[in-house]
């Protein structure tokens, strides 16, 4: 498996199933601005609430071949083997498919993930142990706390400013390297001082 990040904004996403796993997947898709359709005879209270708010579309029925047409990403979040087999038989070669109950039957995996501003971390054990994946995610969540939300935004702003400076590549590299230090993550004063330093180069 080769790890990539997908821009799902405005992309069509079909979620087959309306239970716990489907709900968890949909939360992430909503955050990314995907155009979500859920196909399931019954759905969770959260999915129903999102439907009421017009955040997604729900078809309360069993999945049909017509539901799979012109869909960018398909997530099958059900333990019904007949449904899994049906989807696998009717998808197109160029469609992205995740089978939550059998990762080897799809062509993509959706790793455990979390974000801190511009920092995104994803964890996968390639189906070996979801429990280990969960533990690693918890460990990383503690190590990379909410302070990284503001810090990564600071790093982004600095990178943009530094690349505009009329200085050598080596000096730019030195400046970018300098701010990869916890003293900048933990101190807004240090961040302001660095930005003032950058201003002197203009």
Buried (B, 14 or more C-beta within 10 A) or exposed (E): EEEEEBEBEEBBBBBBBBBEBBBBBBEBBBEBEBBBBBBBEEBBEBBBEBBEEEEBEBBEEBBEEEBBEEBBBBBBBBEBEEBBEBBBEBBEEEBBBBBBBEBEBBBBBBBBEBBBBEBEBBBBBEEEEEEEBEEBBEEBEEEBEEEBBBBBEBBEEBBEBBEEEEEEEEEBEEBBEEBEEEEBBEEEEBBEEBBEEBEEBE
